[in-house]
Amino acid sequence: MFFQIIWDEEDDLLGNVQHIAEHGLTVDEVEAVLNDPQSEDFSQSSNRPCCFGYTPGGEYIIVIYEEVDNAAYPITA
Protein backbone atom coordinates (compact mmCIF):
# COMPACT_ATOMS: atom_id res chain seq x y z
CA MET A 1 0.00 0.00 0.00
CA PHE A 2 1.28 3.42 -0.93
CA PHE A 3 0.37 6.57 0.92
CA GLN A 4 1.26 8.69 -2.09
CA ILE A 5 0.83 7.96 -5.77
CA ILE A 6 2.50 10.34 -8.19
CA TRP A 7 0.54 11.41 -11.25
CA ASP A 8 1.56 13.70 -14.09
CA GLU A 9 -0.75 16.53 -15.14
CA GLU A 10 -3.83 15.27 -17.00
CA ASP A 11 -3.00 17.44 -20.02
CA ASP A 12 0.56 16.08 -20.28
CA LEU A 13 0.28 14.01 -23.46
CA LEU A 14 3.36 11.98 -22.50
CA GLY A 15 2.39 11.56 -18.85
CA ASN A 16 1.19 8.52 -16.95
CA VAL A 17 -2.45 9.69 -16.73
CA GLN A 18 -2.71 9.80 -20.51
CA HIS A 19 -0.83 6.52 -20.87
CA ILE A 20 -3.18 4.52 -18.66
CA ALA A 21 -6.16 6.18 -20.35
CA GLU A 22 -4.87 4.77 -23.65
CA HIS A 23 -5.32 1.35 -22.03
CA GLY A 24 -8.89 2.18 -21.02
CA LEU A 25 -8.14 2.73 -17.32
CA THR A 26 -8.63 5.61 -14.92
CA VAL A 27 -6.52 7.02 -12.11
CA ASP A 28 -9.05 5.67 -9.58
CA GLU A 29 -8.81 2.14 -11.00
CA VAL A 30 -5.02 2.10 -10.90
CA GLU A 31 -4.96 3.56 -7.39
CA ALA A 32 -7.39 0.89 -6.20
CA VAL A 33 -5.00 -1.86 -7.33
CA LEU A 34 -1.92 -0.12 -5.92
CA ASN A 35 -3.65 0.28 -2.56
CA ASP A 36 -5.06 -3.24 -2.35
CA PRO A 37 -2.98 -5.60 -4.52
CA GLN A 38 -3.80 -9.29 -4.72
CA SER A 39 -0.16 -10.11 -5.50
CA GLU A 40 3.14 -8.41 -6.30
CA ASP A 41 6.04 -9.27 -8.57
CA PHE A 42 8.46 -7.72 -11.05
CA SER A 43 7.78 -7.08 -14.72
CA GLN A 44 9.57 -9.58 -16.93
CA SER A 45 10.17 -6.98 -19.64
CA SER A 46 11.28 -3.97 -17.56
CA ASN A 47 12.18 -5.56 -14.20
CA ARG A 48 10.12 -2.83 -12.49
CA PRO A 49 7.87 -3.71 -9.56
CA CYS A 50 4.29 -4.55 -10.44
CA CYS A 51 1.13 -5.58 -8.69
CA PHE A 52 -2.01 -7.39 -9.72
CA GLY A 53 -5.48 -6.72 -8.47
CA TYR A 54 -9.09 -5.83 -9.13
CA THR A 55 -10.48 -2.46 -10.12
CA PRO A 56 -13.66 -1.31 -8.35
CA GLY A 57 -15.53 -2.59 -11.43
CA GLY A 58 -14.07 -6.07 -11.00
CA GLU A 59 -11.50 -6.03 -13.82
CA TYR A 60 -8.25 -7.85 -12.98
CA ILE A 61 -5.27 -5.75 -14.06
CA ILE A 62 -1.52 -5.39 -13.65
CA VAL A 63 0.06 -2.07 -12.67
CA ILE A 64 3.74 -1.50 -13.36
CA TYR A 65 5.29 1.30 -11.33
CA GLU A 66 8.48 2.82 -9.97
CA GLU A 67 9.07 3.45 -6.29
CA VAL A 68 10.10 7.05 -5.62
CA ASP A 69 10.80 7.94 -1.98
CA ASN A 70 8.15 5.54 -0.61
CA ALA A 71 5.65 6.69 -3.23
CA ALA A 72 4.48 4.93 -6.38
CA TYR A 73 4.82 6.41 -9.86
CA PRO A 74 2.59 4.31 -12.16
CA ILE A 75 4.31 3.60 -15.48
CA THR A 76 1.63 1.54 -17.22
CA ALA A 77 -1.36 -0.66 -16.52
C-alpha positions in Angstrom: 0.0 0.0 0.0 1.3 3.4 -0.9 0.4 6.6 0.9 1.3 8.7 -2.1 0.8 8.0 -5.8 2.5 10.3 -8.2 0.5 11.4 -11.2 1.6 13.7 -14.1 -0.8 16.5 -15.1 -3.8 15.3 -17.0 -3.0 17.4 -20.0 0.6 16.1 -20.3 0.3 14.0 -23.5 3.4 12.0 -22.5 2.4 11.6 -18.8 1.2 8.5 -17.0 -2.4 9.7 -16.7 -2.7 9.8 -20.5 -0.8 6.5 -20.9 -3.2 4.5 -18.7 -6.2 6.2 -20.3 -4.9 4.8 -23.6 -5.3 1.4 -22.0 -8.9 2.2 -21.0 -8.1 2.7 -17.3 -8.6 5.6 -14.9 -6.5 7.0 -12.1 -9.0 5.7 -9.6 -8.8 2.1 -11.0 -5.0 2.1 -10.9 -5.0 3.6 -7.4 -7.4 0.9 -6.2 -5.0 -1.9 -7.3 -1.9 -0.1 -5.9 -3.6 0.3 -2.6 -5.1 -3.2 -2.4 -3.0 -5.6 -4.5 -3.8 -9.3 -4.7 -0.2 -10.1 -5.5 3.1 -8.4 -6.3 6.0 -9.3 -8.6 8.5 -7.7 -11.1 7.8 -7.1 -14.7 9.6 -9.6 -16.9 10.2 -7.0 -19.6 11.3 -4.0 -17.6 12.2 -5.6 -14.2 10.1 -2.8 -12.5 7.9 -3.7 -9.6 4.3 -4.5 -10.4 1.1 -5.6 -8.7 -2.0 -7.4 -9.7 -5.5 -6.7 -8.5 -9.1 -5.8 -9.1 -10.5 -2.5 -10.1 -13.7 -1.3 -8.4 -15.5 -2.6 -11.4 -14.1 -6.1 -11.0 -11.5 -6.0 -13.8 -8.2 -7.9 -13.0 -5.3 -5.7 -14.1 -1.5 -5.4 -13.7 0.1 -2.1 -12.7 3.7 -1.5 -13.4 5.3 1.3 -11.3 8.5 2.8 -10.0 9.1 3.4 -6.3 10.1 7.1 -5.6 10.8 7.9 -2.0 8.1 5.5 -0.6 5.6 6.7 -3.2 4.5 4.9 -6.4 4.8 6.4 -9.9 2.6 4.3 -12.2 4.3 3.6 -15.5 1.6 1.5 -17.2 -1.4 -0.7 -16.5 
